[in-house]
Amino acid sequence: MKKILIPSCMVLIAYFGSCKPDEPAERELLIAKYRVTFNFKWNAQDFPTDYPSNAHFSKLIGWSHKPSSEFFKVGSIASEGIKNMAEVGSTEKLTDEFTTKIEANEGLKNIIGNGLGSGVGELSVTLDVNEKFSSITLATMLAPSPDWYVAIINQNLLENGEFIDEKTVDALTYDAGTDRGEISLLAMHQQFLKYRYLLSIRHLLVMEKRLPQ
């Protein structure tokens, strides 16, 4: 049984400025801008097991939303957009899903950034939040892999009624539960007839007793 070291990265979320909304709101909500930077260090020396020759990350995609949102929540079923992002790095369907949720007053803005052509480097986007939609979720496909992605999920930037200046968090690696390949970066795609739940890779490895609790 192979030991797997789980790729992850540090994410810096930094206040970038503020502005008034373009359109009148229910009340005058100040829009805060944040610069979010994923710092990847997925390299062959630190992660030797099954390390691929073409390591890369897809376009960084996400949105700002209500803290009560359960989209991307661990234990939920992946949407078609999450599936496409996690398996092949596609952003089109996920963008449509974000747009639908924003039109239903569940979110404020969505964003698509650049991808990264190697396992080491940075990806950054600037995202708007306000008091009503104060949380952010951002994800990028970890590739090649069956259906894995690296993400920060429902990070609330409003604390004690004020927007934070800066915070650093760990982005975790998740399994979308849409591919039944073994827990390996090099596993071939094998579609599920019925999707499993979204889970972190660490949780899956603990269940298989390949990592301690």
C-alpha positions in Angstrom: 0.0 0.0 0.0 1.5 3.3 -1.1 1.9 6.2 1.3 0.4 9.4 -0.2 1.4 12.9 0.8 -1.5 15.2 0.1 -0.8 18.4 -2.0 -2.1 21.6 -0.4 -1.1 25.2 -0.4 -1.1 28.4 1.6 -3.7 31.0 0.7 -3.2 34.7 1.5 -6.4 36.8 1.6 -5.6 40.5 1.8 -7.9 43.5 1.9 -7.5 45.4 -1.4 -9.8 48.4 -1.1 -13.5 49.3 -1.1 -16.1 51.1 -3.2 -19.8 51.8 -3.3 -22.0 49.4 -5.4 -22.8 50.3 -9.0 -26.5 49.9 -8.3 -28.7 50.9 -5.3 -29.0 48.0 -2.8 -31.5 47.3 -0.1 -29.3 49.5 2.0 -26.0 51.1 1.2 -23.7 48.1 1.5 -20.0 48.9 1.1 -18.2 46.5 -1.3 -14.8 45.3 0.0 -12.2 44.0 -2.5 -9.9 41.2 -1.6 -6.8 39.9 -3.3 -6.6 36.1 -2.9 -3.3 34.4 -3.6 -2.8 30.6 -3.8 0.9 29.7 -3.2 1.5 26.2 -4.6 4.5 24.1 -3.7 3.6 20.7 -5.3 7.0 19.4 -6.3 8.6 16.0 -6.9 11.0 16.2 -3.9 8.3 16.8 -1.3 5.5 14.7 -3.0 7.4 11.9 -4.7 4.6 9.3 -4.8 3.0 9.2 -8.3 4.3 12.7 -9.0 3.3 13.4 -12.6 5.5 14.8 -15.3 2.8 17.3 -16.3 1.7 18.6 -12.9 -0.6 21.7 -13.3 -3.6 23.5 -12.0 -6.7 24.6 -13.9 -8.1 28.2 -14.0 -8.9 29.4 -10.5 -12.7 29.8 -10.2 -15.0 30.9 -7.4 -17.5 33.3 -6.1 -18.5 35.5 -3.1 -21.7 34.3 -1.4 -23.8 34.1 1.8 -22.0 32.4 4.7 -25.0 30.0 4.8 -24.3 28.7 1.3 -23.9 24.9 1.1 -22.5 24.8 -2.4 -19.2 23.0 -2.3 -19.9 21.9 1.3 -18.1 18.7 2.3 -20.6 15.9 2.5 -22.8 17.3 -0.3 -23.2 15.9 -3.8 -21.1 17.5 -6.5 -23.0 19.6 -9.1 -22.3 19.0 -12.8 -20.1 22.2 -12.7 -18.0 20.9 -9.8 -17.7 17.6 -11.5 -16.4 19.2 -14.8 -14.0 21.4 -12.9 -12.6 18.6 -10.8 -12.3 16.1 -13.7 -11.2 18.1 -16.7 -10.7 21.7 -15.4 -13.7 23.1 -17.3 -15.2 26.3 -15.9 -18.2 26.9 -18.3 -20.8 24.9 -16.4 -19.7 26.0 -13.0 -19.8 29.6 -14.1 -23.4 29.0 -15.2 -24.2 27.6 -11.8 -22.7 30.5 -10.0 -24.6 32.9 -12.2 -27.9 31.1 -11.5 -27.2 31.3 -7.8 -26.3 35.0 -7.9 -29.5 35.7 -9.8 -31.3 33.9 -7.0 -29.7 36.3 -4.5 -27.4 33.7 -3.1 -24.2 35.4 -4.1 -22.6 38.6 -5.2 -19.9 38.0 -7.8 -18.1 35.1 -9.5 -14.5 35.2 -10.9 -12.3 33.1 -13.2 -8.6 33.6 -13.0 -5.6 32.0 -14.7 -4.3 28.5 -14.5 -0.8 27.3 -13.6 1.3 25.2 -15.9 3.3 23.5 -13.2 2.9 22.4 -9.6 4.9 25.3 -8.2 3.9 29.0 -8.3 1.1 31.4 -7.5 -2.5 32.1 -8.7 -4.2 35.3 -7.7 -7.7 36.8 -8.2 -9.5 39.9 -6.9 -13.0 39.3 -5.5 -15.7 41.6 -4.2 -17.7 40.9 -1.0 -20.1 42.9 1.1 -21.8 42.4 4.5 -24.6 40.2 3.0 -22.3 38.1 0.8 -19.2 38.0 3.0 -17.9 34.5 2.3 -15.7 33.3 -0.6 -15.1 29.9 -2.2 -12.3 29.3 -4.7 -11.2 26.1 -6.4 -8.8 24.8 -9.0 -8.4 21.3 -10.5 -5.3 19.5 -9.3 -4.0 17.7 -12.4 -3.6 15.1 -13.5 -5.9 13.3 -11.1 -9.2 11.5 -11.3 -11.4 14.2 -9.8 -9.4 16.1 -7.3 -9.3 19.9 -6.7 -7.6 22.3 -4.3 -10.0 24.8 -2.6 -10.8 27.2 0.1 -14.5 26.8 1.0 -16.8 29.3 2.7 -14.2 31.6 4.1 -16.1 34.4 5.9 -14.2 37.6 5.7 -16.5 39.5 8.1 -15.5 39.1 11.7 -17.3 40.9 14.6 -19.0 43.1 12.1 -15.9 44.3 10.3 -14.0 43.0 7.3 -10.6 41.5 8.2 -7.4 43.1 6.9 -5.6 39.9 6.1 -5.6 36.2 6.9 -3.7 33.1 5.8 -5.4 29.8 5.5 -4.6 26.3 4.2 -6.3 25.3 1.0 -7.2 21.6 1.1 -7.3 18.9 -1.5 -10.8 17.4 -2.1 -12.3 14.5 -4.0 -15.4 15.5 -6.0 -16.8 11.9 -5.6 -17.6 11.7 -9.3 -14.9 9.2 -10.4 -14.4 5.8 -8.9 -10.7 5.5 -9.7 -8.4 4.5 -6.8 -7.0 7.2 -4.5 -4.0 7.9 -6.7 -3.0 10.8 -8.8 -2.4 8.5 -11.7 -5.7 6.6 -11.5 -7.6 6.3 -14.8 -11.1 8.0 -15.0 -13.9 5.5 -14.2 -17.3 7.2 -14.0 -19.7 6.5 -11.1 -23.3 5.7 -11.9 -24.2 7.6 -8.8 -22.1 10.4 -7.4 -20.5 10.1 -3.9 -20.2 12.9 -1.5 -17.6 15.7 -1.6 -14.8 14.7 0.8 -11.3 15.8 1.6 -8.6 13.5 0.3 -7.2 13.3 3.9 -10.6 12.0 5.1 -10.7 9.3 2.4 -7.2 8.1 3.3 -8.1 8.0 7.0 -11.1 5.8 6.1 -8.8 3.5 4.1 -6.4 3.5 7.1 -3.6 5.0 4.9 -3.3 8.0 7.2 -3.7 8.2 11.0 -6.7 10.1 12.4 
